[in-house]
Amino acid sequence: MTDRFEAVVRHDAGTEVVDLTGVLDGDAAAAVTRAYEALPRDAERVLLNFAPMSFMNSSGIALVVELLAKARLDGRTVHATGLTEHYRHIFEITRLSDFMTIHADEASAVAEAAR
């Protein structure tokens, strides 16, 4: 894993996946914004893949909150995968998990979209 942050958008069977790689902190804001803006206009589902992420601090959490707000305004659902137990717990205590569906893995998230 690398500390340099990247957010790469790819398509997986009806779901737009954003792979979050490296350190998700305040310096990642521009990359997160670019990735969100790169989503197809008609994208209804966004899956944030945290598996390649090496670290996230409170500024990174704030970026996730901003992304959730944008997605809500755009009528998109946000899903997450690849969270470690530590970050999953943080998402639960901060109630971020109330605003997104957390999946065990990408396959289960994509399978849900197919239903």
C-alpha positions in Angstrom: 0.0 0.0 0.0 1.0 3.6 -0.6 0.5 6.7 1.5 -0.2 8.8 -1.6 -4.0 9.1 -2.0 -5.8 8.1 -5.1 -9.5 7.8 -5.8 -10.2 5.8 -9.0 -13.7 5.2 -10.4 -14.6 1.9 -12.1 -17.8 0.2 -13.1 -18.8 -3.2 -11.7 -22.1 -4.7 -12.9 -24.4 -1.7 -12.2 -22.4 -0.2 -9.5 -19.9 2.7 -9.7 -16.9 1.7 -7.5 -14.5 4.3 -6.1 -11.3 2.7 -5.0 -9.8 4.7 -2.2 -6.0 4.1 -2.0 -3.5 5.5 0.5 -4.1 8.0 3.3 -7.5 9.6 3.4 -7.0 12.9 5.1 -7.5 16.6 4.3 -5.0 16.5 1.5 -7.2 14.0 -0.3 -10.1 16.5 -0.8 -9.3 17.3 -4.4 -8.9 13.7 -5.4 -12.2 12.7 -3.7 -14.0 15.6 -5.5 -12.6 14.6 -8.9 -13.6 11.0 -8.4 -17.2 12.0 -7.4 -17.4 14.4 -10.4 -16.1 11.6 -12.7 -19.1 9.4 -11.9 -21.6 9.0 -14.7 -24.5 11.4 -14.4 -27.0 8.5 -14.3 -25.1 6.6 -11.6 -27.6 5.6 -8.8 -25.2 3.5 -6.7 -21.8 4.4 -5.5 -19.6 1.8 -3.7 -16.7 3.3 -1.7 -14.0 0.6 -1.6 -11.9 1.3 1.5 -9.8 -2.0 1.2 -6.8 -0.3 -0.4 -6.9 2.6 2.1 -3.9 2.6 4.5 -5.2 5.2 7.0 -8.0 7.7 7.6 -8.1 10.5 10.1 -10.9 12.9 11.1 -10.4 15.0 8.1 -10.9 11.9 5.9 -14.1 11.1 7.8 -15.2 14.7 7.0 -14.6 14.1 3.3 -16.8 10.9 3.5 -19.5 13.0 5.1 -19.2 15.6 2.3 -19.5 12.9 -0.3 -22.6 11.4 1.5 -24.2 14.9 1.4 -23.5 15.3 -2.3 -24.8 11.8 -3.1 -27.9 12.5 -1.2 -28.6 15.7 -3.1 -28.0 13.8 -6.4 -30.3 11.0 -5.4 -27.6 8.4 -5.1 -27.2 5.6 -2.6 -23.8 5.1 -1.1 -22.4 1.8 0.0 -19.0 0.9 1.5 -16.8 -2.2 1.5 -13.3 -3.0 2.7 -13.6 -1.3 6.1 -11.4 -2.8 8.8 -13.1 -3.6 12.1 -11.5 -0.4 13.5 -13.0 1.8 10.8 -16.3 -0.1 10.8 -16.6 0.7 14.5 -15.8 4.3 13.9 -18.5 4.5 11.2 -20.9 3.0 13.7 -20.1 5.3 16.6 -20.2 8.4 14.4 -23.4 7.1 12.8 -22.0 7.3 9.3 -23.2 3.7 8.9 -26.8 5.1 9.2 -26.3 6.8 5.9 -24.7 4.1 3.9 -24.9 0.3 3.6 -21.7 -1.5 4.7 -20.9 -4.7 2.9 -18.5 -7.5 3.8 -17.0 -7.4 0.3 -17.4 -6.0 -3.2 -19.1 -9.1 -4.5 -22.0 -8.9 -2.0 -22.4 -5.2 -2.7 -22.6 -5.8 -6.5 -24.9 -8.8 -6.1 -27.3 -6.6 -4.1 -27.5 -4.2 -7.0 -28.4 -7.0 -9.3 -31.5 -7.9 -7.3 
